[in-house]
Amino acid sequence: MSTRTNAYGQPIGEPIQGWTPRQKPPRLPLEGRYCRLEPLDTKRHGDGLFAAYTSAPDGRAWTYLGPEPFTGRGEFDAYLERNAASTDPLHYTVVDAATQRAVGTLALMRMDPANGVIEVGHVIFSPLLQRSRASTEAQYLLMKLVFETLGYRRYEWKCDSLNAPSRSTAARLGFSFEGVFRQLLVYKNRNRDTAWYSIIDGEWPLVKAAFNSWLSPDNFDTQGGQLLPLAEIRKRLVHNAPAAMAA
């Protein structure tokens, strides 16, 4: 709670020194240890993405998204072309570093450079990417771009309030739940109450430290199983915040 007041005795927010509008994300690749994010390109990524998405046993991954599952290649390519041409949302393809296969997509969207606010969305991870180190690293690479390279103040995650897996993922990644906006959208001829989450710049050092610890090869056994969950690492780091923020 702010303790500053103006000349009328009214409480006002803390000052932000030297603030300037941020730049929009560049259409450039982002390199990680387990994956690479590349700006979506239909010719480059279409075959891999179609194969990855159609490898799913059913269409449950699309329940809370705008489109329905794609079965025809022509319809799918038209969808990719629209997304590839977009600048907001700016869609990225997740390329698995081990296989060099395109295995999923996600996007930066609702860009507000004047206020330093941006959202991650359109997250469509195929079975080849789900519950992998690469899936977590893909999220980390976008956060690092937003907070460190571009200097944004707020990073948002929103989803259908009934989408339990998405809400669980947001919490696991370090987002704070802010509430539910009732009857915010109509999609697929049904109502959507939207759950809102965010990470702000002051939280980023701790969130980053937890990601770095979790993504380290030392956090996995010889069978590839994690030794400590991401949320548990973050919880432990809270008790040693100064060291975490220096990481």
Backbone bond lengths (Angstrom), bond angles and torsions (degrees), N, CA, C in turn:
res aa  C-N    CA-C-N  psi(-1)  N-CA   C-N-CA  omega(-1)  CA-C   N-CA-C  phi
1 M - - - 1.462 - - 1.526 109.83 -
2 S 1.345 116.32 130.29 1.459 120.39 -179.49 1.524 110.92 -70.15
3 T 1.336 115.31 142.36 1.462 120.56 175.82 1.527 111.08 -110.25
4 R 1.330 117.78 0.43 1.457 120.72 177.53 1.523 110.01 -75.87
5 T 1.321 115.84 146.66 1.459 120.52 175.87 1.517 108.80 -132.43
6 N 1.325 115.22 157.12 1.456 119.85 175.87 1.533 109.62 -93.38
7 A 1.317 116.17 -169.58 1.461 120.98 -175.89 1.532 112.34 -65.26
8 Y 1.356 116.08 -16.23 1.459 119.73 -179.72 1.532 111.88 -98.13
9 G 1.332 116.31 5.23 1.449 119.86 -178.93 1.508 113.98 79.54
10 Q 1.339 117.36 12.49 1.460 120.95 -179.85 1.530 110.14 -88.28
11 P 1.330 118.60 140.28 1.465 120.07 177.78 1.525 110.59 -69.29
12 I 1.320 116.32 138.09 1.471 122.05 179.20 1.522 108.91 -134.58
13 G 1.332 115.44 161.05 1.454 121.82 -177.18 1.518 113.07 -69.84
14 E 1.323 114.20 162.79 1.454 120.26 179.22 1.531 110.35 -68.76
15 P 1.322 118.56 145.69 1.467 120.91 179.97 1.525 111.46 -69.92
16 I 1.302 115.93 152.03 1.467 122.64 174.44 1.512 106.83 -119.12
17 Q 1.320 115.82 108.83 1.452 120.75 -174.90 1.529 111.51 -79.34
18 G 1.317 115.74 132.53 1.453 121.10 172.29 1.511 115.54 67.37
19 W 1.315 117.54 23.74 1.469 119.56 -178.60 1.517 111.08 -69.97
20 T 1.311 116.16 135.38 1.469 123.07 172.56 1.520 107.93 -132.99
21 P 1.322 118.14 153.04 1.466 119.43 177.07 1.521 111.30 -56.32
22 R 1.320 115.37 144.80 1.463 121.03 179.97 1.531 110.74 -83.82
23 Q 1.307 116.32 163.89 1.454 121.36 173.13 1.520 110.18 -82.95
24 K 1.322 116.18 155.34 1.454 120.04 172.57 1.525 109.37 -77.18
25 P 1.318 117.63 154.61 1.468 119.84 -178.63 1.521 111.44 -59.52
26 P 1.326 118.13 136.38 1.465 120.94 177.18 1.522 110.83 -76.28
27 R 1.308 116.49 154.03 1.466 121.27 177.53 1.529 108.65 -85.25
28 L 1.340 114.61 72.89 1.463 121.53 -176.10 1.526 109.63 -133.21
29 P 1.340 118.39 153.95 1.468 120.61 178.09 1.521 111.64 -73.19
30 L 1.326 115.38 157.25 1.459 123.17 176.85 1.528 107.58 -124.87
31 E 1.328 116.44 124.87 1.461 121.49 -175.06 1.527 111.38 -99.14
32 G 1.331 115.95 135.09 1.449 122.20 173.94 1.512 110.78 -128.94
33 R 1.325 115.88 -174.75 1.465 120.86 178.50 1.521 111.14 -78.45
34 Y 1.328 117.08 -39.07 1.453 121.58 -173.72 1.529 113.54 -106.26
35 C 1.319 116.85 -16.77 1.462 120.00 -179.10 1.519 110.46 -153.02
36 R 1.301 114.63 169.59 1.458 122.94 174.65 1.525 107.57 -131.87
37 L 1.326 116.94 135.92 1.461 120.95 174.48 1.519 108.57 -99.30
38 E 1.318 116.22 125.33 1.455 122.12 178.71 1.523 109.40 -121.46
39 P 1.326 118.47 139.25 1.460 119.33 173.42 1.537 109.94 -52.55
40 L 1.309 116.02 133.97 1.465 120.96 -174.94 1.521 111.53 -57.05
41 D 1.329 115.40 130.59 1.459 122.63 177.71 1.525 107.76 -137.83
42 T 1.327 116.52 120.67 1.461 120.11 -173.74 1.518 112.11 -61.68
43 K 1.316 117.62 -45.66 1.471 120.09 -177.97 1.518 111.29 -66.54
44 R 1.313 117.02 -39.25 1.457 121.33 -176.58 1.524 112.39 -76.41
45 H 1.332 117.06 -36.50 1.457 120.57 -170.43 1.526 114.66 -113.67
46 G 1.333 117.43 -10.07 1.461 120.09 -171.74 1.513 114.25 -58.37
47 D 1.329 117.72 -48.34 1.463 120.57 -178.01 1.522 111.25 -60.82
48 G 1.335 115.78 -47.39 1.454 119.66 -177.73 1.516 112.49 -64.64
49 L 1.329 116.77 -43.10 1.460 119.92 -178.50 1.520 111.67 -67.30
50 F 1.333 116.91 -40.98 1.464 118.92 -179.88 1.524 110.11 -63.44
51 A 1.335 116.55 -43.22 1.462 120.12 178.77 1.521 110.81 -64.68
52 A 1.335 116.49 -40.67 1.468 120.15 -178.15 1.521 111.47 -66.61
53 Y 1.331 117.06 -45.93 1.459 120.20 -177.88 1.521 112.32 -69.00
54 T 1.313 117.28 -39.04 1.465 119.59 -178.18 1.525 111.93 -79.00
55 S 1.336 117.42 -2.48 1.466 119.81 174.47 1.522 111.48 -78.45
56 A 1.332 117.28 -11.76 1.469 120.63 179.31 1.532 110.07 -67.09
57 P 1.320 118.40 141.77 1.465 120.71 -178.58 1.519 113.61 -70.55
58 D 1.338 117.33 -20.27 1.455 120.88 179.21 1.525 109.15 -154.77
59 G 1.331 116.72 -175.10 1.459 120.88 -173.96 1.509 115.20 -100.66
60 R 1.330 118.47 20.55 1.464 120.65 -174.03 1.526 112.67 -64.36
61 A 1.345 118.26 -25.23 1.462 120.05 -179.50 1.527 112.36 -67.31
62 W 1.335 117.05 -15.62 1.464 121.32 -176.70 1.521 112.67 -103.25
63 T 1.320 118.20 -0.43 1.469 121.32 -174.91 1.517 112.28 -56.10
64 Y 1.325 117.64 -42.47 1.464 121.41 -174.43 1.532 112.45 -102.56
65 L 1.335 117.16 16.31 1.459 122.65 176.73 1.524 109.83 -107.06
66 G 1.318 116.53 164.69 1.457 120.44 179.31 1.518 113.70 -64.05
67 P 1.343 118.50 -50.57 1.461 120.16 -178.72 1.521 112.00 -77.47
68 E 1.317 115.21 164.19 1.452 121.95 169.75 1.533 107.97 -95.29
69 P 1.329 118.51 166.88 1.469 119.73 177.64 1.535 111.11 -57.97
70 F 1.321 115.06 142.43 1.461 120.42 -179.49 1.520 109.94 -94.35
71 T 1.329 115.41 134.31 1.459 120.85 175.09 1.521 111.19 -113.76
72 G 1.341 117.21 -29.50 1.454 121.30 179.71 1.518 111.72 -98.00
73 R 1.321 116.93 139.84 1.455 120.87 -176.55 1.528 112.09 -69.90
74 G 1.313 118.01 -36.06 1.460 119.80 -179.74 1.515 112.15 -62.68
75 E 1.310 116.73 -45.68 1.466 121.64 178.31 1.526 110.56 -63.10
76 F 1.326 116.14 -39.60 1.457 120.55 179.86 1.530 111.16 -65.85
77 D 1.328 117.17 -43.79 1.463 120.35 -179.94 1.524 111.47 -64.20
78 A 1.327 116.96 -37.24 1.467 119.94 177.48 1.520 110.38 -63.74
79 Y 1.323 116.51 -39.07 1.468 122.02 176.18 1.522 110.60 -62.19
80 L 1.332 116.85 -45.44 1.463 120.47 178.95 1.520 111.40 -64.07
81 E 1.315 117.07 -40.67 1.468 120.70 -179.58 1.519 110.96 -60.57
82 R 1.327 116.83 -42.54 1.464 119.89 178.27 1.529 110.25 -62.48
83 N 1.304 116.05 -43.74 1.460 119.40 -178.50 1.519 111.81 -69.32
84 A 1.315 117.61 -38.14 1.460 121.02 -179.58 1.524 111.64 -65.85
85 A 1.333 117.10 -31.48 1.465 121.63 -179.21 1.526 112.54 -79.66
86 S 1.316 117.34 -14.05 1.462 121.58 -175.74 1.523 111.23 -78.43
87 T 1.333 115.54 143.01 1.468 120.45 172.52 1.527 111.96 -104.40
88 D 1.316 117.87 -19.54 1.459 123.45 174.41 1.527 107.54 -151.85
89 P 1.332 116.64 97.96 1.460 129.78 10.56 1.532 113.28 -70.42
90 L 1.330 115.40 149.23 1.454 122.91 172.29 1.522 107.02 -103.21
91 H 1.330 115.96 109.88 1.463 121.34 -172.03 1.524 111.23 -91.12
92 Y 1.334 114.76 137.58 1.459 122.54 176.70 1.529 109.36 -118.10
93 T 1.329 115.27 144.81 1.459 121.61 170.96 1.520 109.01 -97.49
94 V 1.326 116.05 136.09 1.462 121.26 175.09 1.527 107.87 -91.59
95 V 1.333 116.18 118.71 1.460 122.31 179.27 1.520 108.40 -107.67
96 D 1.322 117.45 120.76 1.453 122.17 179.70 1.527 109.73 -66.54
97 A 1.332 117.17 126.88 1.466 120.61 -175.78 1.525 111.97 -68.14
98 A 1.325 117.25 -30.54 1.462 120.04 -177.15 1.518 112.39 -76.75
99 T 1.332 116.36 -38.55 1.469 120.33 -175.34 1.518 113.59 -105.26
100 Q 1.347 116.59 -15.62 1.467 122.87 -175.02 1.533 111.62 61.85
101 R 1.306 116.38 25.49 1.460 121.51 178.11 1.525 110.60 -98.62
102 A 1.335 115.83 143.25 1.463 121.48 172.39 1.521 108.06 -75.99
103 V 1.329 117.24 122.12 1.466 120.39 -170.52 1.527 113.74 -127.04
104 G 1.334 118.38 0.18 1.454 119.56 178.95 1.511 111.31 176.93
105 T 1.323 115.74 173.74 1.461 121.73 178.44 1.522 110.05 -140.66
106 L 1.317 114.90 157.01 1.459 123.48 171.13 1.516 107.44 -157.73
107 A 1.321 117.59 169.96 1.464 119.73 -171.74 1.516 111.71 -145.92
108 L 1.326 114.85 152.37 1.463 122.36 165.05 1.525 107.22 -96.17
109 M 1.333 117.54 137.00 1.457 120.22 -169.45 1.526 110.85 -153.48
110 R 1.325 114.54 173.99 1.473 122.02 -179.13 1.524 110.34 46.95
111 M 1.325 114.36 51.35 1.459 120.78 -174.77 1.523 110.94 -73.35
112 D 1.307 115.71 130.78 1.463 122.66 179.44 1.526 107.98 -130.71
113 P 1.352 116.62 76.14 1.468 119.85 -176.22 1.522 113.30 -60.63
114 A 1.334 117.95 -31.98 1.463 120.34 -177.82 1.520 111.72 -61.84
115 N 1.336 116.80 -35.34 1.459 121.06 -178.28 1.529 113.14 -107.09
116 G 1.330 116.57 -1.32 1.456 120.15 178.83 1.507 113.94 69.58
117 V 1.336 116.60 41.14 1.461 121.81 -178.35 1.518 109.29 -122.99
118 I 1.323 116.73 137.63 1.461 121.19 179.58 1.521 108.52 -151.74
119 E 1.311 116.91 155.83 1.467 122.18 -176.09 1.518 110.08 -123.94
120 V 1.323 116.64 146.44 1.459 122.01 169.22 1.526 107.40 -100.87
121 G 1.330 115.94 137.16 1.458 119.43 -178.45 1.514 111.22 -163.21
122 H 1.335 115.74 -168.94 1.469 122.28 -177.47 1.525 110.02 51.36
123 V 1.323 116.31 41.81 1.464 120.69 -178.39 1.530 108.49 -82.42
124 I 1.327 115.51 112.11 1.459 121.73 179.24 1.522 107.25 -128.56
125 F 1.323 115.99 96.80 1.459 121.69 -178.73 1.526 108.99 -104.46
126 S 1.317 116.10 125.22 1.464 121.67 -179.54 1.525 110.42 -73.90
127 P 1.349 117.74 169.36 1.468 119.69 175.34 1.526 113.15 -58.22
128 L 1.327 117.91 -22.54 1.465 121.23 179.30 1.527 111.73 -74.38
129 L 1.322 117.45 -13.98 1.462 122.24 -176.85 1.526 113.08 -114.70
130 Q 1.310 116.64 -29.45 1.464 120.42 -173.88 1.526 111.81 -59.05
131 R 1.338 115.60 140.96 1.466 123.35 175.02 1.530 112.17 58.05
132 S 1.334 115.28 37.66 1.461 121.10 179.56 1.520 109.54 -120.83
133 R 1.327 115.66 165.95 1.454 120.02 174.51 1.530 110.64 -62.35
134 A 1.323 116.18 -36.59 1.460 120.03 -179.39 1.520 111.76 -64.02
135 S 1.332 117.70 -35.91 1.473 119.89 -179.06 1.521 110.81 -65.44
136 T 1.333 116.71 -39.95 1.458 120.33 177.24 1.517 110.88 -69.55
137 E 1.326 116.28 -41.97 1.467 119.30 -179.16 1.524 111.64 -64.96
138 A 1.323 117.74 -34.14 1.469 120.16 177.76 1.521 110.81 -58.78
139 Q 1.334 116.41 -43.11 1.460 120.20 177.57 1.524 110.84 -65.54
140 Y 1.325 116.57 -41.14 1.459 121.31 179.55 1.528 111.46 -62.10
141 L 1.326 117.32 -42.16 1.468 120.55 -178.03 1.529 111.53 -61.90
142 L 1.333 117.33 -39.26 1.465 119.15 178.08 1.523 110.96 -69.65
143 M 1.322 117.67 -41.87 1.474 119.96 177.61 1.526 110.74 -59.48
144 K 1.320 116.27 -44.40 1.460 120.02 -178.64 1.523 110.77 -63.01
145 L 1.320 117.26 -40.78 1.463 121.09 175.93 1.520 110.53 -59.40
146 V 1.320 116.71 -47.28 1.466 121.88 -175.02 1.525 111.55 -65.95
147 F 1.318 117.38 -48.88 1.461 120.16 -173.90 1.527 112.87 -82.64
148 E 1.318 118.25 -41.44 1.457 120.07 -171.94 1.525 113.42 -93.40
149 T 1.317 117.26 -47.11 1.467 119.50 -178.02 1.523 111.66 -77.56
150 L 1.339 116.75 -42.44 1.459 120.60 -174.34 1.524 113.55 -98.93
151 G 1.323 118.42 -20.08 1.454 121.05 175.30 1.512 115.16 74.06
152 Y 1.339 118.25 34.24 1.467 120.87 176.52 1.525 110.24 -74.39
153 R 1.323 115.38 159.94 1.464 121.81 -176.87 1.532 113.15 -99.01
154 R 1.325 116.84 -23.93 1.465 120.76 -171.04 1.529 109.63 -145.61
155 Y 1.339 115.28 133.80 1.464 122.83 -177.85 1.523 106.95 -125.66
156 E 1.325 117.22 122.32 1.461 121.03 -170.45 1.524 112.89 -110.93
157 W 1.324 113.88 153.41 1.474 123.84 173.29 1.513 106.32 -135.27
158 K 1.332 117.18 127.62 1.458 120.87 179.03 1.524 108.66 -133.41
159 C 1.316 115.52 147.96 1.458 119.80 179.40 1.511 110.13 -158.42
160 D 1.322 115.75 164.68 1.458 121.25 171.39 1.526 107.80 -55.79
161 S 1.311 116.52 131.00 1.468 120.03 -176.78 1.527 112.00 -62.79
162 L 1.346 117.97 -18.05 1.457 121.77 178.31 1.523 112.71 -88.06
163 N 1.325 117.12 -4.93 1.460 122.09 -177.52 1.529 109.79 -84.43
164 A 1.326 115.72 83.67 1.461 120.84 -175.52 1.528 113.34 -60.61
165 P 1.339 120.61 -41.65 1.469 119.28 178.65 1.526 112.92 -62.09
166 S 1.335 117.69 -39.36 1.460 120.19 179.20 1.518 110.96 -67.01
167 R 1.309 117.09 -40.42 1.459 120.42 179.18 1.529 110.81 -65.80
168 S 1.329 116.43 -38.90 1.455 120.30 177.84 1.533 110.73 -65.55
169 T 1.328 116.71 -39.82 1.459 120.60 178.92 1.522 111.09 -64.33
170 A 1.327 117.13 -43.09 1.465 120.59 178.69 1.519 110.71 -57.42
171 A 1.318 117.17 -45.42 1.465 120.69 179.66 1.519 110.67 -65.34
172 R 1.318 116.91 -41.56 1.467 120.62 -179.93 1.526 111.47 -61.71
173 L 1.332 117.21 -39.20 1.460 121.30 -176.65 1.525 112.88 -75.88
174 G 1.324 117.56 -12.47 1.458 120.37 177.17 1.512 115.51 109.29
175 F 1.327 117.68 8.28 1.465 120.92 176.47 1.525 110.17 -74.67
176 S 1.327 115.76 147.48 1.460 122.35 175.19 1.526 109.53 -98.27
177 F 1.323 116.32 132.78 1.459 121.73 177.92 1.523 109.74 -73.54
178 E 1.324 117.14 131.97 1.461 121.44 -177.16 1.527 113.62 -113.74
179 G 1.317 117.80 -15.66 1.453 119.13 179.17 1.515 112.29 140.09
180 V 1.334 115.51 179.57 1.460 122.36 -179.73 1.517 109.18 -118.13
181 F 1.313 116.35 126.19 1.463 122.37 174.14 1.529 107.47 -91.68
182 R 1.315 116.44 110.03 1.458 121.51 -173.55 1.526 111.43 -74.95
183 Q 1.341 114.46 141.72 1.464 122.54 176.53 1.523 112.30 48.28
184 L 1.319 115.08 47.28 1.459 119.68 -177.20 1.520 112.63 -79.90
185 L 1.339 116.99 -34.18 1.460 120.89 -174.19 1.520 110.82 -137.06
186 V 1.351 113.96 157.53 1.458 122.13 167.10 1.524 106.57 -119.89
187 Y 1.316 117.49 120.59 1.467 121.03 175.93 1.514 109.69 -145.51
188 K 1.321 115.33 147.23 1.460 122.05 -177.24 1.536 111.03 51.95
189 N 1.339 115.49 35.48 1.466 122.71 178.28 1.528 112.64 61.13
190 R 1.327 116.23 32.84 1.451 119.73 176.64 1.523 109.87 -144.92
191 N 1.315 114.25 163.10 1.463 120.71 179.76 1.521 110.99 -77.34
192 R 1.350 114.95 147.95 1.469 119.82 169.52 1.515 109.81 -128.62
193 D 1.330 116.17 116.58 1.453 122.21 163.50 1.525 106.02 -86.27
194 T 1.321 117.17 130.40 1.460 120.59 -171.45 1.520 111.79 -106.80
195 A 1.336 115.64 125.32 1.465 121.88 174.52 1.522 108.94 -85.68
196 W 1.337 116.51 132.21 1.471 122.94 -177.32 1.521 110.00 -109.63
197 Y 1.341 114.72 137.00 1.458 122.70 176.83 1.523 108.32 -135.75
198 S 1.329 116.78 158.38 1.463 119.27 176.59 1.522 110.68 -155.58
199 I 1.331 114.03 158.63 1.460 124.29 164.10 1.525 105.55 -124.14
200 I 1.330 117.85 135.27 1.458 120.43 177.36 1.526 109.49 -110.54
201 D 1.323 115.01 164.36 1.462 119.80 -170.56 1.521 113.33 -59.10
202 G 1.321 118.14 -34.24 1.450 120.22 178.73 1.521 113.53 -66.71
203 E 1.331 117.30 -21.52 1.465 122.11 178.42 1.521 112.68 -89.23
204 W 1.320 116.15 -16.55 1.457 120.54 -172.99 1.533 113.94 -58.60
205 P 1.335 121.27 -44.04 1.468 118.63 -178.63 1.528 113.74 -55.64
206 L 1.312 117.44 -41.40 1.457 120.62 178.61 1.526 111.06 -70.00
207 V 1.321 116.82 -43.22 1.465 121.03 177.99 1.528 109.99 -61.27
208 K 1.328 116.38 -43.06 1.467 120.92 179.52 1.520 111.43 -62.38
209 A 1.329 116.66 -44.95 1.461 120.38 -179.39 1.526 111.07 -59.55
210 A 1.326 116.81 -39.49 1.463 120.37 178.86 1.524 110.65 -66.53
211 F 1.324 117.62 -42.95 1.462 120.82 176.78 1.529 110.64 -58.74
212 N 1.321 116.76 -47.43 1.458 120.22 -177.75 1.526 111.51 -60.89
213 S 1.321 116.84 -40.09 1.463 119.96 178.06 1.523 111.28 -67.64
214 W 1.329 116.74 -43.01 1.464 119.83 -177.75 1.525 111.24 -67.47
215 L 1.335 117.19 -40.42 1.464 121.77 -176.71 1.527 112.82 -76.06
216 S 1.319 118.41 -13.48 1.460 120.82 179.44 1.524 110.45 -61.90
217 P 1.339 117.96 137.79 1.473 119.95 175.34 1.523 112.90 -55.35
218 D 1.323 117.52 -25.23 1.466 121.18 179.53 1.524 112.76 -67.09
219 N 1.333 117.47 -15.11 1.462 120.55 -179.30 1.525 112.41 -88.69
220 F 1.339 118.14 7.35 1.465 120.76 -176.99 1.524 110.00 -128.18
221 D 1.322 115.24 141.95 1.460 119.44 179.04 1.522 110.38 -81.81
222 T 1.304 117.05 -176.69 1.464 120.97 -174.97 1.522 112.63 -68.08
223 Q 1.325 117.08 -18.85 1.470 120.68 176.02 1.529 112.51 -93.66
224 G 1.330 116.04 1.90 1.460 119.69 178.56 1.510 114.46 89.98
225 G 1.327 117.76 3.51 1.454 119.94 179.31 1.523 111.73 -79.03
226 Q 1.329 115.94 143.94 1.462 119.91 179.58 1.520 110.91 -70.57
227 L 1.320 115.75 143.55 1.456 120.79 176.62 1.519 111.06 -87.51
228 L 1.344 116.80 -40.15 1.455 121.44 176.46 1.530 109.05 -130.53
229 P 1.335 118.29 132.55 1.461 120.87 175.70 1.532 110.63 -66.23
230 L 1.316 115.38 154.88 1.457 120.77 -178.94 1.527 111.84 -58.84
231 A 1.306 117.64 -44.46 1.469 120.65 -179.01 1.524 111.34 -63.64
232 E 1.332 117.30 -36.61 1.454 120.47 179.24 1.528 110.81 -68.69
233 I 1.325 116.97 -39.08 1.465 120.17 176.41 1.519 110.09 -61.01
234 R 1.315 116.43 -44.77 1.466 120.49 -179.72 1.530 110.34 -63.39
235 K 1.322 116.49 -40.05 1.463 120.44 178.96 1.513 110.98 -61.66
236 R 1.315 116.76 -42.59 1.465 120.34 179.62 1.518 111.46 -67.21
237 L 1.329 116.49 -36.77 1.458 119.83 -179.40 1.525 112.30 -68.45
238 V 1.312 116.81 -27.28 1.470 119.83 178.29 1.520 110.86 -57.30
239 H 1.317 116.45 -31.98 1.466 120.79 -178.54 1.523 111.34 -80.11
240 N 1.326 115.96 -5.75 1.472 120.32 178.76 1.523 108.18 -136.09
241 A 1.348 115.18 49.00 1.469 121.25 -172.02 1.509 114.46 -56.65
242 P 1.341 122.55 -43.84 1.457 120.46 -178.83 1.523 113.03 -57.75
243 A 1.350 116.89 -41.70 1.459 119.46 179.14 1.511 111.06 -68.68
244 A 1.344 116.31 -36.42 1.460 119.55 179.55 1.508 111.38 -64.88
245 M 1.311 117.06 -41.07 1.465 120.58 -177.53 1.513 111.70 -71.42
246 A 1.328 116.88 -20.68 1.463 119.99 178.65 1.519 112.10 -85.30
247 A 1.345 116.73 -9.52 1.463 120.24 -175.54 1.513 111.19 -71.10
